[in-house]
């Protein structure tokens, strides 16, 4: 009786390992990029009015109208 099976694939292990390494590298790179952006970029919102600003005033912030 003849067996009807697919032939065994030989390159699947290497492909799976390569994809896993690629995903791991991309996750690491995105985490590093997020960390660097957090350290470099200043927040766009002005400081709250009840707190003293750490830096100078913003040109974008609106002046209060009392």
ChimeraX commands (.cxc) that place a marker at each C-alpha (Angstrom):
marker #1 position 0.00,0.00,0.00 radius 0.5
marker #1 position 1.41,3.38,-1.01 radius 0.5
marker #1 position 1.58,6.14,1.54 radius 0.5
marker #1 position 0.36,9.57,0.53 radius 0.5
marker #1 position 2.24,12.04,2.64 radius 0.5
marker #1 position 3.80,15.33,1.91 radius 0.5
marker #1 position 7.56,15.27,1.64 radius 0.5
marker #1 position 9.31,16.56,4.72 radius 0.5
marker #1 position 10.31,20.21,4.52 radius 0.5
marker #1 position 13.97,20.73,5.35 radius 0.5
marker #1 position 14.25,24.53,5.68 radius 0.5
marker #1 position 11.44,25.18,8.17 radius 0.5
marker #1 position 13.66,25.29,11.26 radius 0.5
marker #1 position 15.96,27.95,9.85 radius 0.5
marker #1 position 13.05,30.09,8.66 radius 0.5
marker #1 position 11.29,29.91,12.03 radius 0.5
marker #1 position 14.49,30.81,13.90 radius 0.5
marker #1 position 15.21,33.70,11.52 radius 0.5
marker #1 position 11.70,35.10,11.95 radius 0.5
marker #1 position 11.96,34.83,15.72 radius 0.5
marker #1 position 15.31,36.64,15.69 radius 0.5
marker #1 position 13.87,39.35,13.43 radius 0.5
marker #1 position 10.90,39.89,15.74 radius 0.5
marker #1 position 13.16,40.01,18.79 radius 0.5
marker #1 position 15.41,42.56,17.10 radius 0.5
marker #1 position 12.49,44.75,16.05 radius 0.5
marker #1 position 10.99,44.69,19.55 radius 0.5
marker #1 position 14.34,45.65,21.05 radius 0.5
marker #1 position 14.88,48.43,18.53 radius 0.5
marker #1 position 11.41,49.87,19.12 radius 0.5
marker #1 position 11.90,49.80,22.89 radius 0.5
marker #1 position 15.23,51.59,22.52 radius 0.5
marker #1 position 13.70,54.18,20.18 radius 0.5
marker #1 position 10.81,54.80,22.59 radius 0.5
marker #1 position 13.23,55.26,25.47 radius 0.5
marker #1 position 15.39,57.71,23.52 radius 0.5
marker #1 position 12.37,59.70,22.36 radius 0.5
marker #1 position 11.11,59.90,25.93 radius 0.5
marker #1 position 14.45,61.31,27.06 radius 0.5
marker #1 position 14.92,63.73,24.15 radius 0.5
marker #1 position 11.49,65.15,23.32 radius 0.5
marker #1 position 9.96,67.78,25.59 radius 0.5
marker #1 position 6.23,67.60,26.28 radius 0.5
marker #1 position 4.13,69.92,24.12 radius 0.5
marker #1 position 1.66,70.88,26.84 radius 0.5
marker #1 position 2.42,73.90,29.01 radius 0.5
marker #1 position 2.82,73.35,32.75 radius 0.5
marker #1 position -0.26,73.39,34.93 radius 0.5
marker #1 position -1.21,76.84,36.27 radius 0.5
marker #1 position -0.99,75.75,39.92 radius 0.5
marker #1 position 2.62,74.60,39.54 radius 0.5
marker #1 position 5.73,76.64,38.92 radius 0.5
marker #1 position 7.18,75.99,35.47 radius 0.5
marker #1 position 10.58,74.33,35.38 radius 0.5
marker #1 position 11.54,76.17,32.19 radius 0.5
marker #1 position 10.55,79.42,30.51 radius 0.5
marker #1 position 7.10,80.17,29.18 radius 0.5
marker #1 position 5.85,78.70,25.94 radius 0.5
marker #1 position 5.09,80.80,22.87 radius 0.5
marker #1 position 2.18,78.48,22.03 radius 0.5
marker #1 position 0.40,78.76,25.37 radius 0.5
marker #1 position -2.56,81.13,25.53 radius 0.5
marker #1 position -2.60,84.01,27.97 radius 0.5
marker #1 position -5.28,83.82,30.67 radius 0.5
marker #1 position -8.14,86.34,30.31 radius 0.5
marker #1 position -9.48,87.22,33.76 radius 0.5
marker link #1:1,2 radius 0.2
marker link #1:2,3 radius 0.2
marker link #1:3,4 radius 0.2
marker link #1:4,5 radius 0.2
marker link #1:5,6 radius 0.2
marker link #1:6,7 radius 0.2
marker link #1:7,8 radius 0.2
marker link #1:8,9 radius 0.2
marker link #1:9,10 radius 0.2
marker link #1:10,11 radius 0.2
marker link #1:11,12 radius 0.2
marker link #1:12,13 radius 0.2
marker link #1:13,14 radius 0.2
marker link #1:14,15 radius 0.2
marker link #1:15,16 radius 0.2
marker link #1:16,17 radius 0.2
marker link #1:17,18 radius 0.2
marker link #1:18,19 radius 0.2
marker link #1:19,20 radius 0.2
marker link #1:20,21 radius 0.2
marker link #1:21,22 radius 0.2
marker link #1:22,23 radius 0.2
marker link #1:23,24 radius 0.2
marker link #1:24,25 radius 0.2
marker link #1:25,26 radius 0.2
marker link #1:26,27 radius 0.2
marker link #1:27,28 radius 0.2
marker link #1:28,29 radius 0.2
marker link #1:29,30 radius 0.2
marker link #1:30,31 radius 0.2
marker link #1:31,32 radius 0.2
marker link #1:32,33 radius 0.2
marker link #1:33,34 radius 0.2
marker link #1:34,35 radius 0.2
marker link #1:35,36 radius 0.2
marker link #1:36,37 radius 0.2
marker link #1:37,38 radius 0.2
marker link #1:38,39 radius 0.2
marker link #1:39,40 radius 0.2
marker link #1:40,41 radius 0.2
marker link #1:41,42 radius 0.2
marker link #1:42,43 radius 0.2
marker link #1:43,44 radius 0.2
marker link #1:44,45 radius 0.2
marker link #1:45,46 radius 0.2
marker link #1:46,47 radius 0.2
marker link #1:47,48 radius 0.2
marker link #1:48,49 radius 0.2
marker link #1:49,50 radius 0.2
marker link #1:50,51 radius 0.2
marker link #1:51,52 radius 0.2
marker link #1:52,53 radius 0.2
marker link #1:53,54 radius 0.2
marker link #1:54,55 radius 0.2
marker link #1:55,56 radius 0.2
marker link #1:56,57 radius 0.2
marker link #1:57,58 radius 0.2
marker link #1:58,59 radius 0.2
marker link #1:59,60 radius 0.2
marker link #1:60,61 radius 0.2
marker link #1:61,62 radius 0.2
marker link #1:62,63 radius 0.2
marker link #1:63,64 radius 0.2
marker link #1:64,65 radius 0.2
marker link #1:65,66 radius 0.2
view
